[in-house]
Amino acid sequence: MGHGNMQECLRDLEAKGWLVRLRAPVDARIEAGVIQRRAYRKGGPAILFENVTGCAFPMVGNLFGTRQRIRHIFRDALPAVEAVMRLKADPMPALKKPWRYLGLPAALLNVFPKDVADGPAATHETTISALPRLVSWPKDGGGYVTLPQVYTEDPDRPGYPRSNLGMYRVQLSGDGFAPDREVGLHYQIHRGIGPHHAAAIRRGERLPVSVFVGGPPAMTLAAVMPLPEGLPEIYFAGLLGGARIRMVRRPGELPFPAEADFVIQGYIEPGRVKPEGPFGDHLGYYSLAHDFPVMTVTRVLHRSGAVWPFTTVGRPPQEDTVFGEFIHELTGALVPTVFSGVREVHAVDAAGVHPLLLAVGSERYVPYAAKRQPQELLTCAMALLGTTQTSLSKYVIIAAAEDSGLLSAHDIPNFLWHVLERVDLSRDLHFITRTTMDTLDYSGISLNQGSKVVIAAAGERRRDLASALPDGFAVPAPFGKAQVFQAGIAVVQGPPHGVSRDRHDPRMQSLAKALGERGDMDGLPLVVVCDDADFAAANWDNFLWVAFTRSDPATDIYGGGSSTHCKHWGCKGPLVIDARLKTYHAPALEPDPEVEKRVDALAAPGGPLHGIID
C-alpha cells in the first residue's frame, strides 16, 4: 500500500534517515528556496522547515530530490505501474505467461477514485495570506505555490473521466491581486486545462477550479505526467499510489482529495485576466509578467498537522529534473507505440527540456536505395512536433537507427558527433516558422510564437570532424575568442547583441559569409556564437544551456554559403547559431548575495545544516 497522505510519507522518509528537521527560523522569501536547491545539488535529504518566519504552517522541500527517494516513495505500486507500461508497449508477454500478471486486475481497480462525504482536508478553514508564500528568486513578483495540483472538469461533460489535474503555477500574492480574494493562475499552451477553460468561455460560465497542495504523493507526480488528452491524471494517481484516491464530493463543488493538506477552492470568470509574474523559471531565466487568468478564491481548507510541500526551479538541473527522469523510466518503452518509427526520444534537461529534443528514428522508406538519406526520419519528426508535449520542442535533431546499432539519444556527445558527421546542411534542415512555442521561451518573435527546426541525419559519414581550429583561423571584428568545444563544434565569442526582435544581425551574416569562404571548415560544421566563449565551452551543461535557450532557429541560424531553393534554406557550411543573450530576452536568474551568506552560516561547521547542504 502506498502513502495515503503526506504525513505517512514524511514519517517513512524520516525513519530511513532521508528527512531532516530544521528548527532554526527560515524565511519563505528566497532563503527556503536557496536551502532546497543546495540540498538537491548535494543529493541531500528532504528538509522539513518547522519554523517558517511569520507562518504557522511547516514546509517541506527536496522531497523528490533523488531518484532513489522517488522510487522508494512509490515502491509498493511501481511493479504494477511498470507492468501496465510494458503491456501497453507489447501485450504478447501477458498472452504467453499470464500467471506473471495475475495481480494486475486488482491494481487496475485502484484507478477509479472513491467518493466520500468528508475527510481530514475539510477539518479547518484559513486564508491565502496565512499560507506559506514562497519566493524563489529575487525578482519574483510574489509568493507562489510551486507544487500545486490544479483540478478542473470539462463543463460539457463533468466528472472524473474528462477531468484534468495539472501542475500550473499559482501566484498567491503580488501587485494587482486582491489579498485573500484573488490568485494568479499561469497555465502554458498545450495544457489540459485549456480545453476546459475554452468550454466555460463558450458557455458563458465560470470555470470552477480547485488547487490541492500536499496529500498523497501520487497526486503530485500525476499532475506532471504527460498523459494524452482524455486520460485523466487522477486515474494514474490511483494506480501509482496503490489505492483508490478518496475524494470528498459535495453538491455544487468540485471534489477534492480527502487527504490533501490544503485545498484552495474558487473559479475563473470568463475573459478575466491580470498580469502574473515575474517568476524564476526552469529554463534559468525569469518568465516576465503577462496576462493570465485570475482565480477568485471562495474558500481555503486544510487538515490538522498540514505540511506545505514546495520546490524551486531555475537553470537545470533542479529537483524537477528527477520528475523528468522518473517519468522517462516509466514511459520510455511507450515511445514507439505513440510515435510510429521513433525508437527513442530525449528532451534535454540541461537545455531547458523543450528547447532541444534528440531522437533516434527508423529510416526504412527506401531500403533498396544505394545511399540512405532522411525520409522516414522527417515523418517521425513531424509526428513528434504534432502531438503531446514533444510538440513544444524547438530544435529537433533526429538520426537513423540503421546507421549505428549503438546510437542513443541519451548519450549527447556521441549522438551529436554522429549527426555532425552525416548531416547535409544544404538538404537536412527543415524550418517551421511563426508557429507556437513554449510560453517560457523568450527567444521567439513574441510570447508563445517563434520557430522550430528539424535537423535530420542519415546515411554514410560525410566528413571527419576536426578537434582543432584550422591553421590561421581568424574571425572578423568585432568577434573575438574562438575555440573547439568538441570535435565538429566551435564556440566563438561575439559582441553584445544590439538588434531589435525578429531581425537578422548583419554582423552575424558577415561572420557566416567569412567562415563559408574559408574552404577549410568542413570538419567544424557547427559554430555557436555566444557572449562568453569560456563559459559556454566549459562543460556540456553550459554549452547546451547557452546554445539552445538563447536562440530562435529562424532568426538566429546563419550559414556559410547559404541559399534558398524553392523556399528551402540550406548552406554549404558551417551552420552558425547566434546564442548571445538578446536585447529582448528575459534576464537570467541571479542569486541574492545576502541570503546566500545567511545560508552559508547554516551550512557552516556547527550550523544546523552542516553536512546536509553545500
SEDREN-894929 format. One record per residue (C-alpha): residue in three letters; x, y negated, z negated. Coordinates in nm, 2 decimals. Example, Ala and Ser with C-alpha at 12.3 -4.5 7.8 and 13.67 -1.06 7.14 Angstrom:
! residues 2
     r        u        v        w
   ALA     1.23     0.45    -0.78
   SER     1.37     0.11    -0.71
END
This chain:
! residues 614
     r        u        v        w
   MET     0.00     0.00     0.00
   GLY     0.14    -0.34     0.10
   HIS     0.14    -0.65    -0.11
   GLY    -0.22    -0.78    -0.15
   ASN    -0.11    -1.12    -0.27
   MET     0.19    -1.35    -0.32
   GLN     0.23    -1.27    -0.69
   GLU     0.28    -0.89    -0.62
   CYS     0.53    -0.98    -0.35
   LEU     0.73    -1.21    -0.58
   ARG     0.74    -0.95    -0.87
   ASP     0.86    -0.69    -0.63
   LEU     1.14    -0.91    -0.49
   GLU     1.25    -1.02    -0.84
   ALA     1.27    -0.65    -0.95
   LYS     1.50    -0.59    -0.66
   GLY     1.72    -0.88    -0.75
   TRP     1.61    -1.06    -0.43
   LEU     1.44    -1.36    -0.60
   VAL     1.58    -1.60    -0.85
   ARG     1.40    -1.86    -1.06
   LEU     1.52    -2.22    -1.06
   ARG     1.41    -2.40    -1.37
   ALA     1.60    -2.73    -1.30
   PRO     1.38    -3.01    -1.17
   VAL     1.38    -3.02    -0.79
   ASP     1.22    -3.29    -0.57
   ALA     1.00    -3.16    -0.29
   ARG     1.12    -3.46    -0.08
   ILE     1.43    -3.33     0.11
   GLU     1.60    -3.16    -0.19
   ALA     1.40    -2.84    -0.19
   GLY     1.45    -2.81     0.19
   VAL     1.82    -2.85     0.16
   ILE     1.84    -2.58    -0.10
   GLN     1.62    -2.35     0.11
   ARG     1.83    -2.40     0.42
   ARG     2.16    -2.34     0.23
   ALA     2.02    -2.02     0.08
   TYR     1.92    -1.90     0.42
   ARG     2.27    -1.97     0.56
   LYS     2.43    -1.78     0.28
   GLY     2.20    -1.48     0.33
   GLY     2.08    -1.55    -0.03
   PRO     1.77    -1.46    -0.22
   ALA     1.42    -1.61    -0.23
   ILE     1.41    -1.90    -0.47
   LEU     1.12    -1.98    -0.70
   PHE     1.12    -2.35    -0.78
   GLU     0.94    -2.36    -1.12
   ASN     0.99    -2.73    -1.19
   VAL     0.88    -2.93    -0.89
   THR     0.91    -3.30    -0.96
   GLY     0.57    -3.46    -1.00
   CYS     0.37    -3.15    -0.91
   ALA     0.21    -2.88    -1.13
   PHE     0.25    -2.60    -0.87
   PRO     0.57    -2.40    -0.82
   MET     0.71    -2.35    -0.48
   VAL     0.90    -2.05    -0.33
   GLY     1.15    -2.08    -0.04
   ASN     1.36    -1.84     0.17
   LEU     1.10    -1.57     0.11
   PHE     1.16    -1.42     0.46
   GLY     1.52    -1.52     0.48
   THR     1.68    -1.19     0.57
   ARG     1.58    -0.90     0.80
   GLN     1.64    -0.66     0.51
   ARG     1.39    -0.86     0.29
   ILE     1.12    -0.90     0.55
   ARG     1.13    -0.52     0.63
   HIS     1.12    -0.45     0.26
   ILE     0.81    -0.67     0.21
   PHE     0.62    -0.47     0.48
   ARG     0.79    -0.14     0.43
   ASP     0.47     0.06     0.35
   ALA     0.29    -0.03     0.67
   LEU     0.58    -0.06     0.91
   PRO     0.58     0.31     1.02
   ALA     0.21     0.27     1.12
   VAL     0.27    -0.06     1.30
   GLU     0.57     0.08     1.48
   ALA     0.38     0.39     1.58
   VAL     0.10     0.17     1.73
   MET     0.35    -0.03     1.93
   ARG     0.52     0.29     2.06
   LEU     0.19     0.44     2.16
   LYS     0.09     0.12     2.34
   ALA     0.41     0.13     2.53
   ASP     0.39     0.51     2.60
   PRO     0.09     0.72     2.49
   MET     0.24     1.05     2.60
   PRO     0.42     1.14     2.27
   ALA     0.08     1.15     2.09
   LEU    -0.05     1.39     2.35
   LYS     0.25     1.61     2.33
   LYS     0.29     1.61     1.95
   PRO    -0.04     1.48     1.80
   TRP     0.04     1.60     1.45
   ARG     0.30     1.33     1.42
   TYR     0.03     1.07     1.44
   LEU    -0.24     1.22     1.21
   GLY    -0.22     0.93     0.97
   LEU    -0.27     0.66     1.23
   PRO    -0.65     0.66     1.25
   ALA    -0.67     0.58     0.88
   ALA    -0.41     0.30     0.92
   LEU    -0.61     0.15     1.21
   LEU    -0.92     0.12     0.99
   ASN    -0.73    -0.15     0.80
   VAL    -0.75    -0.39     1.09
   PHE    -1.11    -0.48     1.00
   PRO    -1.15    -0.75     0.73
   LYS    -1.37    -0.67     0.44
   ASP    -1.62    -0.94     0.34
   VAL    -1.66    -1.01    -0.03
   ALA    -1.87    -1.26    -0.23
   ASP    -1.59    -1.41    -0.44
   GLY    -1.22    -1.38    -0.51
   PRO    -0.93    -1.53    -0.70
   ALA    -0.87    -1.80    -0.44
   ALA    -1.20    -1.97    -0.53
   THR    -1.12    -2.00    -0.90
   HIS    -1.01    -2.36    -0.91
   GLU    -1.05    -2.68    -0.71
   THR    -0.78    -2.95    -0.67
   THR    -0.69    -3.23    -0.43
   ILE    -0.45    -3.28    -0.14
   SER    -0.24    -3.53    -0.35
   ALA    -0.19    -3.26    -0.62
   LEU    -0.03    -3.02    -0.37
   PRO     0.34    -2.99    -0.32
   ARG     0.43    -3.24    -0.04
   LEU     0.74    -3.10     0.13
   VAL     0.95    -3.35     0.32
   SER     1.21    -3.15     0.51
   TRP     1.42    -3.42     0.68
   PRO     1.49    -3.79     0.60
   LYS     1.28    -3.94     0.89
   ASP     0.98    -3.71     0.84
   GLY     0.65    -3.90     0.85
   GLY     0.52    -3.75     0.52
   GLY     0.46    -3.43     0.33
   TYR     0.39    -3.11     0.53
   VAL     0.26    -2.76     0.50
   THR     0.53    -2.56     0.68
   LEU     0.39    -2.20     0.63
   PRO     0.02    -2.27     0.70
   GLN    -0.23    -2.01     0.83
   VAL    -0.48    -2.22     1.02
   TYR    -0.80    -2.03     1.08
   THR    -1.08    -2.11     1.33
   GLU    -1.36    -1.92     1.50
   ASP    -1.50    -1.95     1.85
   PRO    -1.80    -2.19     1.83
   ASP    -1.97    -2.00     2.11
   ARG    -1.91    -1.66     1.95
   PRO    -1.84    -1.69     1.58
   GLY    -1.68    -1.41     1.38
   TYR    -1.36    -1.22     1.34
   PRO    -1.33    -1.07     1.69
   ARG    -1.27    -1.41     1.86
   SER    -1.10    -1.58     1.56
   ASN    -0.76    -1.74     1.57
   LEU    -0.50    -1.76     1.29
   GLY    -0.21    -1.98     1.39
   MET     0.08    -2.15     1.22
   TYR     0.02    -2.51     1.32
   ARG     0.19    -2.76     1.10
   VAL    -0.03    -2.97     0.87
   GLN     0.07    -3.32     0.76
   LEU    -0.07    -3.38     0.41
   SER     0.04    -3.75     0.37
   GLY     0.17    -4.04     0.56
   ASP     0.07    -4.38     0.70
   GLY    -0.27    -4.37     0.86
   PHE    -0.42    -4.07     0.68
   ALA    -0.68    -4.14     0.41
   PRO    -0.55    -3.99     0.09
   ASP    -0.72    -3.67    -0.02
   ARG    -0.96    -3.70     0.27
   GLU    -0.76    -3.66     0.59
   VAL    -0.47    -3.44     0.71
   GLY    -0.30    -3.42     1.04
   LEU    -0.33    -3.10     1.24
   HIS    -0.05    -3.06     1.50
   TYR    -0.10    -2.78     1.75
   GLN     0.10    -2.75     2.06
   ILE    -0.01    -2.65     2.41
   HIS    -0.09    -2.28     2.48
   ARG    -0.21    -2.22     2.13
   GLY    -0.52    -2.01     2.04
   ILE    -0.69    -2.29     1.85
   GLY    -0.71    -2.49     2.18
   PRO    -1.00    -2.30     2.34
   HIS    -1.19    -2.32     2.01
   HIS    -1.14    -2.70     1.99
   ALA    -1.24    -2.73     2.36
   ALA    -1.56    -2.54     2.30
   ALA    -1.65    -2.75     2.00
   ILE    -1.59    -3.07     2.20
   ARG    -1.81    -2.93     2.49
   ARG    -2.08    -2.86     2.24
   GLY    -2.05    -3.20     2.08
   GLU    -1.99    -3.03     1.74
   ARG    -1.74    -3.04     1.46
   LEU    -1.48    -2.76     1.46
   PRO    -1.47    -2.60     1.12
   VAL    -1.11    -2.54     1.01
   SER    -0.96    -2.37     0.71
   VAL    -0.59    -2.37     0.61
   PHE    -0.46    -2.09     0.40
   VAL    -0.13    -2.11     0.21
   GLY     0.02    -1.80     0.04
   GLY    -0.19    -1.49    -0.02
   PRO    -0.10    -1.16     0.14
   PRO     0.24    -1.19     0.31
   ALA     0.10    -1.01     0.62
   MET    -0.12    -1.31     0.68
   THR     0.18    -1.54     0.72
   LEU     0.35    -1.31     0.96
   ALA     0.03    -1.25     1.16
   ALA     0.00    -1.63     1.20
   VAL     0.32    -1.64     1.41
   MET     0.26    -1.32     1.61
   PRO     0.24    -1.40     1.99
   LEU    -0.07    -1.19     2.04
   PRO    -0.28    -1.21     2.36
   GLU    -0.59    -1.43     2.35
   GLY    -0.88    -1.22     2.24
   LEU    -0.68    -1.01     2.00
   PRO    -0.74    -1.16     1.65
   GLU    -0.43    -1.21     1.43
   ILE    -0.64    -1.13     1.12
   TYR    -0.67    -0.77     1.26
   PHE    -0.29    -0.74     1.29
   ALA    -0.26    -0.87     0.93
   GLY    -0.46    -0.58     0.80
   LEU    -0.25    -0.33     0.99
   LEU     0.08    -0.49     0.88
   GLY    -0.04    -0.53     0.52
   GLY    -0.16    -0.17     0.49
   ALA    -0.50    -0.27     0.36
   ARG    -0.81    -0.45     0.48
   ILE    -0.79    -0.82     0.43
   ARG    -1.06    -0.92     0.17
   MET    -1.23    -1.23     0.30
   VAL    -1.47    -1.45     0.10
   ARG    -1.76    -1.53     0.33
   ARG    -2.03    -1.77     0.22
   PRO    -2.32    -1.92     0.41
   GLY    -2.23    -2.22     0.61
   GLU    -1.85    -2.18     0.56
   LEU    -1.56    -2.02     0.73
   PRO    -1.43    -1.72     0.55
   PHE    -1.11    -1.74     0.35
   PRO    -0.88    -1.47     0.21
   ALA    -0.99    -1.37    -0.14
   GLU    -0.62    -1.35    -0.25
   ALA    -0.50    -1.68    -0.09
   ASP    -0.30    -1.91    -0.32
   PHE    -0.45    -2.22    -0.16
   VAL    -0.74    -2.29     0.08
   ILE    -0.79    -2.63     0.24
   GLN    -1.14    -2.65     0.40
   GLY    -1.26    -2.91     0.65
   TYR    -1.34    -2.99     1.01
   ILE    -1.23    -3.18     1.32
   GLU    -1.46    -3.43     1.47
   PRO    -1.48    -3.42     1.85
   GLY    -1.23    -3.66     2.00
   ARG    -1.09    -3.79     1.67
   VAL    -0.71    -3.82     1.67
   LYS    -0.44    -4.01     1.48
   PRO    -0.06    -4.03     1.51
   GLU     0.11    -3.73     1.35
   GLY     0.48    -3.71     1.28
   PRO     0.77    -3.76     1.30
   PHE     0.88    -3.41     1.19
   GLY     1.23    -3.25     1.20
   ASP     1.16    -2.96     1.43
   HIS     1.31    -2.62     1.52
   LEU     1.49    -2.75     1.83
   GLY     1.72    -2.95     1.60
   TYR     1.56    -3.29     1.68
   TYR     1.26    -3.49     1.55
   SER     0.93    -3.45     1.72
   LEU     0.80    -3.81     1.73
   ALA     0.47    -3.95     1.63
   HIS     0.19    -3.87     1.88
   ASP    -0.19    -3.85     1.86
   PHE    -0.31    -3.51     1.73
   PRO    -0.64    -3.40     1.58
   VAL    -0.74    -3.52     1.23
   MET    -0.88    -3.27     0.99
   THR    -1.14    -3.41     0.75
   VAL    -1.09    -3.23     0.41
   THR    -1.40    -3.12     0.23
   ARG    -1.25    -2.90    -0.05
   VAL    -0.92    -2.77    -0.17
   LEU    -0.92    -2.44    -0.37
   HIS    -0.65    -2.25    -0.55
   ARG    -0.61    -1.94    -0.76
   SER    -0.48    -1.92    -1.11
   GLY    -0.10    -1.90    -1.10
   ALA    -0.09    -2.02    -0.74
   VAL     0.26    -2.05    -0.58
   TRP     0.33    -2.26    -0.27
   PRO     0.55    -2.08    -0.01
   PHE     0.74    -2.30     0.22
   THR     1.02    -2.31     0.48
   THR     1.20    -2.57     0.67
   VAL     1.31    -2.58     1.03
   GLY     1.59    -2.75     1.21
   ARG     1.87    -2.67     1.45
   PRO     1.87    -2.29     1.48
   PRO     1.93    -2.05     1.33
   GLN     1.69    -2.11     1.04
   GLU     1.45    -1.89     0.84
   ASP     1.21    -1.88     1.14
   THR     1.48    -1.70     1.33
   VAL     1.42    -1.40     1.11
   PHE     1.05    -1.41     1.21
   GLY     1.15    -1.40     1.58
   GLU     1.39    -1.11     1.53
   PHE     1.14    -0.91     1.33
   ILE     0.87    -0.98     1.60
   HIS     1.11    -0.86     1.87
   GLU     1.18    -0.54     1.68
   LEU     0.80    -0.47     1.66
   THR     0.71    -0.57     2.02
   GLY     1.02    -0.53     2.23
   ALA     0.90    -0.19     2.36
   LEU     0.58    -0.35     2.49
   VAL     0.76    -0.59     2.73
   PRO     0.74    -0.35     3.04
   THR     0.37    -0.29     2.97
   VAL     0.29    -0.67     2.96
   PHE     0.52    -0.77     3.25
   SER     0.55    -0.52     3.53
   GLY     0.91    -0.47     3.63
   VAL     1.06    -0.66     3.34
   ARG     1.29    -0.44     3.13
   GLU     1.39    -0.68     2.85
   VAL     1.35    -1.05     2.75
   HIS     1.54    -1.27     2.51
   ALA     1.40    -1.61     2.41
   VAL     1.73    -1.75     2.29
   ASP     1.70    -1.88     1.94
   ALA     2.03    -2.08     1.95
   ALA     1.88    -2.28     2.24
   GLY     1.56    -2.35     2.06
   VAL     1.36    -2.05     2.19
   HIS     1.15    -2.20     2.47
   PRO     1.43    -2.39     2.65
   LEU     1.61    -2.07     2.76
   LEU     1.47    -1.72     2.84
   LEU     1.71    -1.45     2.96
   ALA     1.55    -1.14     3.12
   VAL     1.65    -0.81     3.28
   GLY     1.42    -0.70     3.56
   SER     1.38    -0.45     3.84
   GLU     1.48    -0.50     4.20
   ARG     1.31    -0.22     4.39
   TYR     1.12    -0.40     4.67
   VAL     1.37    -0.31     4.94
   PRO     1.58    -0.03     4.81
   TYR     1.70     0.06     5.16
   ALA     1.84    -0.28     5.23
   ALA     2.22    -0.30     5.29
   LYS     2.26    -0.58     5.04
   ARG     2.04    -0.64     4.74
   GLN     1.90    -0.99     4.68
   PRO     1.64    -1.13     4.44
   GLN     1.29    -1.04     4.55
   GLU     1.11    -0.84     4.28
   LEU     1.30    -1.04     4.03
   LEU     1.11    -1.35     4.15
   THR     0.78    -1.17     4.09
   CYS     0.90    -1.08     3.74
   ALA     1.00    -1.44     3.67
   MET     0.66    -1.58     3.79
   ALA     0.49    -1.32     3.56
   LEU     0.69    -1.44     3.27
   LEU     0.60    -1.80     3.34
   GLY     0.24    -1.71     3.40
   THR     0.12    -1.58     3.06
   THR     0.19    -1.56     2.69
   GLN     0.45    -1.77     2.51
   THR     0.71    -1.70     2.77
   SER     0.52    -1.94     3.00
   LEU     0.67    -2.22     2.80
   SER     1.02    -2.13     2.90
   LYS     1.22    -2.40     3.07
   TYR     1.53    -2.21     3.21
   VAL     1.45    -1.85     3.31
   ILE     1.77    -1.66     3.40
   ILE     1.69    -1.31     3.53
   ALA     1.92    -1.04     3.66
   ALA     1.86    -0.70     3.82
   ALA     1.90    -0.39     3.60
   GLU     2.01    -0.19     3.90
   ASP     2.34    -0.38     3.92
   SER     2.46    -0.27     3.59
   GLY     2.35     0.01     3.36
   LEU     2.49    -0.18     3.06
   LEU     2.32    -0.51     3.12
   SER     2.15    -0.66     2.81
   ALA     1.98    -1.00     2.78
   HIS     2.08    -1.00     2.41
   ASP     2.45    -0.99     2.50
   ILE     2.46    -1.35     2.60
   PRO     2.83    -1.39     2.70
   ASN     2.83    -1.08     2.92
   PHE     2.48    -1.15     3.06
   LEU     2.58    -1.49     3.18
   TRP     2.91    -1.36     3.31
   HIS     2.72    -1.10     3.51
   VAL     2.48    -1.37     3.65
   LEU     2.75    -1.62     3.74
   GLU     2.95    -1.35     3.93
   ARG     2.64    -1.28     4.15
   VAL     2.43    -1.59     4.19
   ASP     2.40    -1.76     4.53
   LEU     2.35    -2.12     4.43
   SER     2.22    -2.21     4.78
   ARG     1.94    -1.94     4.76
   ASP     1.87    -1.83     4.40
   LEU     1.75    -2.15     4.22
   HIS     1.37    -2.19     4.22
   PHE     1.22    -2.50     4.06
   ILE     0.87    -2.57     3.93
   THR     0.82    -2.95     3.89
   ARG     0.57    -3.16     3.70
   THR     0.44    -2.87     3.50
   THR     0.35    -2.80     3.14
   MET     0.63    -2.75     2.89
   ASP     0.69    -2.71     2.52
   THR     0.54    -3.00     2.32
   LEU     0.86    -3.02     2.11
   ASP     1.09    -3.06     2.41
   TYR     1.16    -3.42     2.49
   SER     1.38    -3.36     2.79
   GLY     1.10    -3.38     3.04
   ILE     0.92    -3.67     3.21
   SER     0.66    -3.71     2.94
   LEU     0.51    -3.53     2.64
   ASN     0.41    -3.18     2.75
   GLN     0.53    -3.23     3.10
   GLY     0.86    -3.15     3.27
   SER     1.01    -2.89     3.50
   LYS     1.13    -2.53     3.50
   VAL     1.39    -2.34     3.70
   VAL     1.43    -1.97     3.77
   ILE     1.78    -1.86     3.83
   ALA     1.78    -1.50     3.97
   ALA     2.08    -1.29     4.04
   ALA     2.10    -0.95     4.22
   GLY     2.35    -0.76     4.43
   GLU     2.72    -0.73     4.46
   ARG     2.97    -0.96     4.29
   ARG     3.02    -1.27     4.50
   ARG     3.32    -1.42     4.31
   ASP     3.58    -1.38     4.05
   LEU     3.52    -1.61     3.76
   ALA     3.81    -1.84     3.65
   SER     3.93    -1.87     3.30
   ALA     4.13    -2.19     3.36
   LEU     4.07    -2.52     3.54
   PRO     4.22    -2.53     3.89
   ASP     4.56    -2.69     3.93
   GLY     4.55    -3.06     3.95
   PHE     4.19    -3.07     3.82
   ALA     4.06    -3.42     3.75
   VAL     3.72    -3.58     3.72
   PRO     3.63    -3.93     3.84
   ALA     3.59    -4.21     3.59
   PRO     3.40    -4.26     3.36
   PHE     3.40    -3.88     3.29
   GLY     3.67    -3.76     3.05
   LYS     3.79    -3.44     2.90
   ALA     3.72    -3.11     3.08
   GLN     3.78    -2.75     2.95
   VAL     3.68    -2.40     3.03
   PHE     3.43    -2.27     2.77
   GLN     3.40    -1.91     2.91
   ALA     3.51    -1.77     3.24
   GLY     3.29    -1.93     3.50
   ILE     3.17    -2.22     3.28
   ALA     3.34    -2.56     3.24
   VAL     3.24    -2.83     3.00
   VAL     3.31    -3.20     3.08
   GLN     3.28    -3.50     2.86
   GLY     3.06    -3.77     3.00
   PRO     2.99    -4.14     2.94
   PRO     2.68    -4.23     2.73
   HIS     2.36    -4.19     2.92
   GLY     2.20    -4.52     3.04
   VAL     1.94    -4.43     3.30
   SER     1.57    -4.45     3.25
   ARG     1.34    -4.15     3.22
   ASP     1.28    -3.94     3.53
   ARG     1.57    -4.08     3.72
   HIS     1.89    -3.92     3.85
   ASP     2.22    -4.07     3.73
   PRO     2.43    -4.20     4.02
   ARG     2.75    -4.12     3.82
   MET     2.64    -3.76     3.79
   GLN     2.57    -3.74     4.16
   SER     2.92    -3.87     4.23
   LEU     3.07    -3.62     3.99
   ALA     2.89    -3.33     4.16
   LYS     2.99    -3.46     4.50
   ALA     3.36    -3.48     4.39
   LEU     3.36    -3.13     4.24
   GLY     3.19    -2.99     4.55
   GLU     3.46    -3.14     4.78
   ARG     3.75    -2.99     4.59
   GLY     3.72    -2.65     4.76
   ASP     3.86    -2.46     4.46
   MET     3.56    -2.45     4.22
   ASP     3.41    -2.12     4.33
   GLY     3.54    -1.95     4.01
   LEU     3.37    -2.21     3.80
   PRO     3.01    -2.21     3.93
   LEU     2.86    -2.38     3.62
   VAL     2.97    -2.72     3.49
   VAL     2.80    -2.87     3.18
   VAL     2.84    -3.24     3.11
   CYS     2.79    -3.34     2.75
   ASP     2.86    -3.62     2.50
   ASP     3.13    -3.42     2.31
   ALA     3.31    -3.16     2.50
   ASP     3.50    -3.02     2.20
   PHE     3.17    -2.97     2.01
   ALA     2.99    -2.80     2.30
   ALA     3.28    -2.57     2.37
   ALA     3.35    -2.48     2.00
   ASN     3.12    -2.17     2.00
   TRP     2.82    -2.02     2.17
   ASP     2.56    -2.16     1.94
   ASN     2.69    -2.52     2.01
   PHE     2.71    -2.46     2.38
   LEU     2.36    -2.31     2.42
   TRP     2.20    -2.58     2.20
   VAL     2.36    -2.86     2.39
   ALA     2.32    -2.73     2.74
   PHE     1.95    -2.62     2.73
   THR     1.78    -2.85     2.48
   ARG     1.92    -3.17     2.63
   SER     1.84    -3.11     3.00
   ASP     1.54    -3.10     3.22
   PRO     1.60    -2.89     3.53
   ALA     1.45    -3.12     3.80
   THR     1.60    -3.43     3.65
   ASP     1.93    -3.31     3.52
   ILE     2.06    -3.04     3.76
   TYR     2.30    -3.16     4.03
   GLY     2.52    -2.96     4.27
   GLY     2.83    -2.98     4.48
   GLY     2.74    -2.98     4.84
   SER     2.36    -2.99     4.77
   SER     2.10    -2.98     5.03
   THR     1.73    -2.93     5.08
   HIS     1.58    -2.69     5.34
   CYS     1.21    -2.65     5.37
   LYS     1.17    -2.81     5.03
   HIS     1.41    -2.55     4.88
   TRP     1.70    -2.72     4.69
   GLY     2.04    -2.54     4.67
   CYS     2.41    -2.62     4.66
   LYS     2.74    -2.47     4.76
   GLY     2.86    -2.53     4.41
   PRO     2.93    -2.58     4.14
   LEU     2.60    -2.62     3.96
   VAL     2.62    -2.93     3.73
   ILE     2.39    -2.97     3.43
   ASP     2.36    -3.31     3.27
   ALA     2.33    -3.21     2.90
   ARG     2.40    -3.55     2.75
   LEU     2.16    -3.70     2.49
   LYS     1.93    -3.92     2.70
   THR     1.81    -4.27     2.61
   TYR     1.45    -4.13     2.58
   HIS     1.53    -3.82     2.38
   ALA     1.42    -3.78     2.02
   PRO     1.70    -3.82     1.77
   ALA     1.89    -3.52     1.64
   LEU     1.85    -3.42     1.27
   GLU     2.10    -3.56     1.03
   PRO     2.12    -3.48     0.65
   ASP     2.07    -3.72     0.37
   PRO     2.42    -3.76     0.21
   GLU     2.29    -3.85    -0.14
   VAL     2.06    -3.54    -0.15
   GLU     2.34    -3.32    -0.03
   LYS     2.55    -3.44    -0.32
   ARG     2.28    -3.35    -0.57
   VAL     2.25    -3.01    -0.42
   ASP     2.63    -2.97    -0.43
   ALA     2.61    -3.02    -0.80
   LEU     2.35    -2.75    -0.84
   ALA     2.58    -2.51    -0.64
   ALA     2.90    -2.61    -0.83
   PRO     3.05    -2.38    -1.10
   GLY     2.83    -2.39    -1.40
   GLY     2.53    -2.51    -1.19
   PRO     2.21    -2.31    -1.17
   LEU     2.26    -2.22    -0.81
   HIS     2.63    -2.14    -0.82
   GLY     2.70    -1.83    -0.60
   ILE     2.34    -1.84    -0.47
   ILE     2.38    -2.12    -0.21
   ASP     2.69    -2.27    -0.04
END
